[in-house]
């Protein structure tokens, strides 16, 4: 008979409770909750090396699950989100990093490897908690970058995330994207962006946890969801060094509309995510 440790039983109980309540990513969230509460990692739990759960641990789980089942995002409850192999500080109201944004990071990392620039400069627009810019810099030690966002809570999280070892090359600025695009000089090899791209009439289709707990302005991109792509198409060219590239996350089935907006650019293409959905615009003036 296979012996199950108390920590493993704790993990399975948390996971089952999430499943019973209809949480879609119940297994992944169960792992994250158990790791956080027990202050260990999944490998140690499965190896029987984690501490034995206490009544205090059980109370902490009850509190987390109560908030989670009321619709609060797990990342906001715990104060962090996993992204590209790292933990990023987030807070209530801050856009939670999504796994699909990792496609953008991978594309930029590959592009930087091909750049001849000795010290590439990256501009990250709508930076949020800084997860995209910092993830790129952690992979590309010779690069540095500037992240822009208008939201002070998000920027506070980004500044905290700058303390991740290896992220000191990131600078963050509280400002409006349109204002900055009008003031910045031509000094960036790469511009990255994860703009709001949900159409106004589609916002009601979002999950309750997104609608109630994440920044509305970081989600909605105008009546057709394309307002910010128009801003980028008009404003980014002048700040890119010759040969520079724009990498921008797009929404579901937006590639044709976005390509039309960028028709005056020299080269325009799209990169799919693991589900074959076109997820990232890559464009060169």
QUISUL-V433575 format. One line per field, one symbol per residue. burial: # if it has 9 or more other C-alpha atoms within 8 Angstrom, else .. A space follows every 50 residues. Layout:
BEGIN
burial=???
END
This chain:
BEGIN
burial=......######.###.##......##.###.######.#.#.###.#.# ..#...##.##..##.##...######.#####....####..##.#... #####..##..#.......###################.#..######## ..##########....####.######..##......############# ..#.....###.###..#####.########.#.##..###..####### #...#..##.##..#..#.####...#########
END
